Amino acid sequence: MQPTLIETLHRSEGVKLRRFLLRLLGSADAAADAHQETYLRMLGALSRTNVDHPSAFLFQIANNVALRMRNRRRLEGTLFQPVTDLDLAEIVDGYALPERQVIARQELRRLAAAIDTLPPRCREVFLLVRFENLSNGEAAIRLGISRNMVEKHLIKALLQIRRHLSELN
């Protein structure tokens, strides 16, 4: 009964749900992930209880999923803040004062050393997302792991790098 209800909901509400999530999240990739997560949660809920208004319930789940994703993005934004206030672009183009160049090079060495302390998979995920600018979903596909696992590796990497850098101060 539940898989049939999910299929019916997907046919009748799928396009509206995707637009709703796109409007809430502002990214097609994030909306696609939230879309899938919404149906998974709906399927789980239907296996535990009867729902009087499945369409309304589906959109409530979608709203909760989107809210959780936005909060996670905000947390990641806080964790991913630059380690220093130095403008590394100045260092690359050579216009920084010599002492700022030296300080920035030292900071980069410290950061590289901190990254080297990460476990291999964690380091690989961190480098793909932070230095190759892949989205979490793209990194997950490239590595053959779930997006959730990518996020766990990123959080672990950031916390370990921050801890390593704070120990050096």
matplotlib code that plots the C-alpha trace (Angstrom):
import matplotlib.pyplot as plt

x = [0.0, 2.7, 4.9, 1.7, 0.9, 4.5, 4.3, 1.0, 2.3, 5.5, 3.4, 1.0, 3.3, 6.8, 7.2, 5.6, 7.7, 10.9, 10.0, 9.2, 12.5, 14.4, 12.8, 13.7, 17.2, 18.3, 20.3, 19.2, 21.7, 20.5, 16.8, 17.4, 19.1, 16.2, 13.6, 15.1, 15.4, 11.8, 10.5, 12.7, 11.4, 7.8, 8.2, 9.5, 6.7, 4.1, 5.5, 4.9, 1.6, -1.5, -1.5, -4.8, -3.5, -0.4, 0.2, 0.3, 2.4, 4.9, 5.3, 5.8, 8.5, 10.1, 10.1, 11.8, 14.4, 15.1, 15.4, 17.8, 19.9, 20.0, 21.1, 23.8, 25.0, 25.2, 27.1, 29.5, 30.0, 31.0, 33.4, 34.9, 35.8, 39.3, 42.0, 43.7, 42.7, 45.5, 44.5, 46.2, 45.5, 48.0, 50.7, 50.1, 50.4, 53.4, 51.9, 51.9, 54.4, 57.4, 56.5, 52.9, 54.2, 56.4, 53.5, 51.2, 53.7, 54.1, 50.3, 50.1, 52.8, 50.9, 47.6, 49.3, 50.8, 47.4, 45.8, 48.6, 47.5, 44.0, 43.1, 43.5, 39.8, 39.0, 41.9, 40.7, 37.2, 38.5, 40.8, 38.1, 35.6, 37.8, 40.5, 38.9, 35.6, 33.5, 30.0, 29.4, 27.3, 30.0, 32.6, 30.3, 29.9, 33.6, 34.5, 31.6, 30.3, 27.1, 26.7, 26.1, 29.5, 31.2, 29.7, 30.8, 34.4, 34.3, 33.2, 35.8, 38.5, 37.6, 37.5, 40.8, 42.5, 41.2, 42.4, 45.8, 46.2, 45.1, 47.6, 50.4, 49.4]
y = [0.0, 2.5, 2.2, 2.8, 5.9, 7.2, 6.6, 8.4, 11.3, 11.4, 11.6, 14.2, 16.3, 15.6, 18.7, 21.1, 19.6, 20.1, 23.7, 24.2, 22.8, 24.8, 28.0, 27.2, 26.0, 28.1, 25.3, 22.6, 20.1, 20.8, 20.6, 17.2, 15.9, 17.2, 15.8, 12.3, 12.7, 13.8, 10.7, 8.5, 10.1, 9.9, 6.2, 5.7, 7.7, 5.7, 2.5, 3.6, 5.5, 6.3, 9.8, 11.5, 14.2, 12.7, 15.7, 18.2, 15.8, 15.4, 19.2, 19.4, 16.8, 18.7, 21.9, 20.2, 18.6, 22.0, 23.7, 21.1, 21.4, 25.2, 24.9, 22.4, 24.8, 27.6, 25.4, 24.4, 28.0, 28.7, 25.8, 26.7, 30.2, 31.2, 30.3, 33.7, 37.2, 37.4, 38.1, 35.2, 36.8, 39.5, 36.9, 35.2, 38.4, 39.6, 43.0, 42.2, 43.6, 41.2, 40.5, 39.6, 37.3, 35.5, 35.3, 33.9, 31.3, 30.2, 30.0, 28.0, 25.6, 25.2, 24.5, 22.0, 20.2, 20.1, 18.7, 16.0, 14.8, 13.9, 10.2, 9.5, 9.4, 12.4, 14.3, 13.3, 14.6, 17.8, 18.5, 17.7, 20.0, 22.8, 23.0, 21.5, 23.3, 20.2, 20.2, 17.6, 15.6, 15.7, 14.5, 11.7, 10.5, 10.7, 8.8, 6.3, 7.3, 8.9, 12.7, 12.3, 10.5, 13.4, 15.8, 13.7, 13.6, 17.4, 18.2, 15.8, 17.4, 20.9, 20.1, 18.3, 21.0, 23.7, 21.7, 21.1, 24.8, 26.0, 23.6, 25.3, 28.8]
z = [0.0, 1.0, -2.2, -4.3, -2.3, -2.7, -6.5, -6.6, -4.6, -6.8, -10.0, -8.6, -6.4, -7.7, -9.9, -7.3, -4.6, -6.6, -7.3, -3.6, -2.5, -5.2, -3.9, -0.3, -1.0, -4.0, -5.6, -8.0, -6.5, -2.9, -4.1, -5.8, -2.6, -0.4, -2.9, -2.5, 1.3, 1.5, -0.2, 1.9, 5.1, 3.8, 3.1, 6.6, 8.2, 6.2, 7.5, 11.1, 10.9, 8.8, 7.3, 6.6, 4.2, 2.5, 0.2, 3.1, 5.1, 2.2, 2.0, 5.7, 5.6, 2.7, 4.6, 7.6, 5.3, 3.7, 7.0, 8.2, 5.1, 5.4, 9.0, 8.1, 5.4, 7.9, 10.3, 7.6, 6.6, 10.2, 10.3, 6.9, 7.8, 6.7, 9.2, 8.9, 7.9, 5.4, 1.8, 0.0, -3.4, -2.5, -1.8, -5.1, -7.2, -5.2, -4.0, -0.4, 2.0, 2.5, 6.1, 5.1, 2.5, 5.1, 7.5, 4.9, 3.7, 7.4, 7.7, 4.5, 5.8, 9.0, 7.1, 4.9, 7.9, 9.5, 6.4, 6.2, 9.7, 8.4, 7.7, 4.0, 3.0, 5.1, 3.5, 0.0, 0.7, 2.2, -0.8, -3.4, -1.8, -0.5, -3.2, -6.3, -5.5, -6.0, -4.4, -1.7, -4.2, -6.9, -4.3, -3.2, -6.8, -7.6, -4.4, -4.5, -1.1, 0.2, 0.4, 4.1, 4.4, 2.6, 5.0, 8.0, 6.6, 6.0, 9.6, 11.0, 8.8, 9.8, 13.5, 13.4, 11.3, 13.7, 16.7, 15.1, 14.3, 17.7, 19.4, 17.4, 18.8]

ax = plt.figure().add_subplot(projection="3d")
ax.plot(x, y, z, "-o")
ax.set_aspect("equal")
plt.show()
